[in-house]
Amino acid sequence: MILKELNNTELENINGGGATLWLVLGGIGLLIVGILDGYRNPTKCNNG
């Protein structure tokens, strides 16, 4: 694979990365829901 150095115009025309934002926001949302669920319904771990 040959790497090409891009100039400023080519760098400004790159599209993409929008899905990453939604994945991060979704992950943060799931983390908050999990914390709230654990706080409201605390259960002990099964050891064994």
Steps between C-alpha positions, in 0.01 A plus 500: 500500500637840401424792731417835348545830679177700478483876461256721695227486233508121490494481879191723518314278250533180705160371613430245769516437871137583573420146614771519765320785676177298523686195630668705772173667602324163503774349715479785749122464509523126567753560776268750672201265466707213644611708798145613572368145466767370737417771750125430487527117494809397691563124485781299652741310280475120493831377642532142400 
